[in-house]
Amino acid sequence: MTSSFFYAAAAVAEIAGCFAFWAWLRLDRSAWWLLPGTLSLIVFAVLLTRVDGGFAGRTYAAYGGVYIVASVLWLWLIESRTPDRWDVLGGAICLVGAAIILWGPRQA
C-alpha cells in the first residue's frame, strides 16, 4: 500500500513538473512556470526513491505503467479531454505490465 501511494504521488509530481515546462514552451506561459516545475520534478525524484523496491530499474519499470495511467487521468481531469477507448485500453495494459513486474514470482 505504501508503494502505491509513493508511485501515485510521484506520478502527480512528475506530470505537474513536466506540464510546467510544456506550458512555458508550448503554451507561451512565463518562464516563471519553470520554478514550480523544477521543484515538482525534484519532489518526483525523492518520492520515487521511497518506493520499496529491491532494484532501481525494476522500480522505474513498474512506475512506467503508473505514469501512463496518471497521464491519461491528467488529460481528462486537468486538460478536460476525455480519454478514448484506446487511451483506456493502453493504460490498462500498462497497469497489468506494472503488476507483473512488481509482483511476478522471483527466484531467490
KAZI-V782234 format. One record per helix or strand of 3 or more residues. SS is the DSSP state (H for helix, E for strand). FROM is the first residue (numbers start at 0). TO is the last residue. If there is no record, write none. Layout:
BEGIN
ss=SS from=FROM to=TO
ss=SS from=FROM to=TO
END
This chain:
BEGIN
ss=H from=1 to=25
ss=H from=32 to=48
ss=H from=55 to=76
ss=H from=84 to=102
END
